[in-house]
Amino acid sequence: MTPRQDRAPLAGGALGGARPAAYTVAAVNAMVRHVLDSGLGPLWVQGEVTGWKRHTSGHCYFSLRDRNAQMRAVMFRAEAQRLPADPDEGMEVRALGRVTLYEPRGEYQFVVREIEGLGAGGLWRLAFERLHRKLEAEGLFAQERKRPLPRFPSTVAVVTSPVGAALHDILQVIGLRAPWTRVVLSPAKVQGDGAPSDIARAIRLVARHGKADVIIVGRGGGSIEDLWAFNDEAVARTIANSPIPVISAVGHEIDVTIADLVADWRAPTPSAAAERAVPDGSAVGRELAGLTRRLGRGLGRTVEQKRLRLQRLDSWLVDGIRSSTRRGRDRLERTAATIDALSPLGALRRGFAVARKEGRVLRTVADLPPGTRFTLRVSDGEVDCHSDSGSGGAADA
Amino acid sequence: MPDDAWTLEARLARVEEIVSRLESGRLDLEEALILFEEGVAHVREADRLLRETELRIERLVAGEGGSVLSEPAGVDES
């Protein structure tokens, strides 16, 4: 290689003579770097990641290797922070970058702008699975954590982009089904840098406001990168910690995000979320009509019960009078029998008779000297009699 | 009694409670009448709410010192 004019070798120096000129190390490195920078454009390199290290500065250092070769690589902070996950050791990736020389060490390195994991879903899948495992282990997806949604929310909060299709769909559905509902929009950036923290902030804003009965968090469809904010740990935790029940609505039916898994209800689309959030006005109307009928019947039932009770009281009264009358008659009959038994008429019926003269009862022989006219009272009448002779007076004496 | 502090949910819950008490048949006639009237008033208010047709949309804004303000949002929607 011929040294270029601007990188001229040092002069022979004090020793003089015709010895070839020598370069400084720095000069050589600069030349090599120039060759690499200008000679090799951006290129994709496929290989296995080894020794991945994320420095506190945010830069990531690692190597790419084949079976028999290896190269140093670096991904600077600006690009590295967009990675959904750090690749695993040994993960097969494709990296886009430029080959250059790190002059202080004289080592060449591959400066990477993008990394794609090979295999299903690549790094996105990897990041998803890592967070999924972590949150699942904490029980954040558990069915028993899910809170019931209100049946008739007065206020529905919507956390989404103020200019997205999702908001349009949600408002349209709520306007059709339950136009009496108050909708509060908590606008958030739903994709790109800073989206996760903005979504989390917007959810917390709704919680602080404290008026909403339910929150819809979501966005319309997009690529996995567009939806990525909903696979963010901070977003997931904010949803899990929300004091207000959350309905997630991210992308389309097939897109399942971590946010969907921690939400109290996962709706397949923003429209479906709105349908789940508010009742259908005509169904509520039917329910009201049903309640009105039951109110009337309920009152009618109370009235009917009072009427039946009155009727019952009435018949008790009648029965009471009747039975006391019967008791009275029985008693009268019993008393009459007793009186009967005590009456002299009873004795007459049994065959005794009473002799009387001028109303006076004749009790002894002396009361009836011979020739006395008297009357004899027997059970069914009186007989006129006269006495002939008597005896027994002495025997009585 | 029924006023604006009642949400639709609260009104319906109250009416359901009244209905089940009335249906239990364990009330005085006077008590039943008072409850019936309260129930009818709730139904009437709920029905009035259902007849509202214009969706109210507000936008939340973070205010000073952690406060949250809501302002009417002029979203052009159907």
Chai-1 contact restraints between the chains, C-beta under 6 A:
chainA,res_idxA,chainB,res_idxB,connection_type,confidence,min_distance_angstrom,max_distance_angstrom,comment,restraint_id
A,P150,B,E9,contact,1.0,0.0,6.0,A-B,restraint_1
A,F152,B,L8,contact,1.0,0.0,6.0,A-B,restraint_2
A,F152,B,E9,contact,1.0,0.0,6.0,A-B,restraint_3
A,S154,B,T7,contact,1.0,0.0,6.0,A-B,restraint_4
A,L171,B,E77,contact,1.0,0.0,6.0,A-B,restraint_5
A,Q172,B,S78,contact,1.0,0.0,6.0,A-B,restraint_6
A,G175,B,L55,contact,1.0,0.0,6.0,A-B,restraint_7
A,P179,B,E52,contact,1.0,0.0,6.0,A-B,restraint_8
A,P179,B,T53,contact,1.0,0.0,6.0,A-B,restraint_9
A,P179,B,L55,contact,1.0,0.0,6.0,A-B,restraint_10
A,W180,B,L49,contact,1.0,0.0,6.0,A-B,restraint_11
A,W180,B,E52,contact,1.0,0.0,6.0,A-B,restraint_12
A,R182,B,R56,contact,1.0,0.0,6.0,A-B,restraint_13
A,V183,B,I57,contact,1.0,0.0,6.0,A-B,restraint_14
A,V184,B,E58,contact,1.0,0.0,6.0,A-B,restraint_15
A,V184,B,L60,contact,1.0,0.0,6.0,A-B,restraint_16
A,V184,B,S70,contact,1.0,0.0,6.0,A-B,restraint_17
A,L185,B,R59,contact,1.0,0.0,6.0,A-B,restraint_18
A,L185,B,A73,contact,1.0,0.0,6.0,A-B,restraint_19
A,S186,B,L60,contact,1.0,0.0,6.0,A-B,restraint_20
A,L205,B,L60,contact,1.0,0.0,6.0,A-B,restraint_21
A,L205,B,A62,contact,1.0,0.0,6.0,A-B,restraint_22
A,L205,B,V68,contact,1.0,0.0,6.0,A-B,restraint_23
A,R208,B,V68,contact,1.0,0.0,6.0,A-B,restraint_24
A,H209,B,L60,contact,1.0,0.0,6.0,A-B,restraint_25
A,H209,B,V68,contact,1.0,0.0,6.0,A-B,restraint_26
A,G281,B,L50,contact,1.0,0.0,6.0,A-B,restraint_27
A,G285,B,L50,contact,1.0,0.0,6.0,A-B,restraint_28
A,L288,B,V43,contact,1.0,0.0,6.0,A-B,restraint_29
A,L288,B,A46,contact,1.0,0.0,6.0,A-B,restraint_30
A,L288,B,D47,contact,1.0,0.0,6.0,A-B,restraint_31
A,L291,B,V15,contact,1.0,0.0,6.0,A-B,restraint_32
A,T292,B,V43,contact,1.0,0.0,6.0,A-B,restraint_33
A,R294,B,V19,contact,1.0,0.0,6.0,A-B,restraint_34
A,L295,B,V19,contact,1.0,0.0,6.0,A-B,restraint_35
A,L295,B,F36,contact,1.0,0.0,6.0,A-B,restraint_36
A,L295,B,G39,contact,1.0,0.0,6.0,A-B,restraint_37
A,G298,B,V19,contact,1.0,0.0,6.0,A-B,restraint_38
A,G298,B,L22,contact,1.0,0.0,6.0,A-B,restraint_39
A,G298,B,E23,contact,1.0,0.0,6.0,A-B,restraint_40
A,L299,B,L22,contact,1.0,0.0,6.0,A-B,restraint_41
A,L299,B,A32,contact,1.0,0.0,6.0,A-B,restraint_42
A,L299,B,F36,contact,1.0,0.0,6.0,A-B,restraint_43
A,R301,B,G25,contact,1.0,0.0,6.0,A-B,restraint_44
A,T302,B,G25,contact,1.0,0.0,6.0,A-B,restraint_45
A,T302,B,L27,contact,1.0,0.0,6.0,A-B,restraint_46
A,T302,B,A32,contact,1.0,0.0,6.0,A-B,restraint_47
A,Q305,B,G25,contact,1.0,0.0,6.0,A-B,restraint_48
A,K306,B,L29,contact,1.0,0.0,6.0,A-B,restraint_49
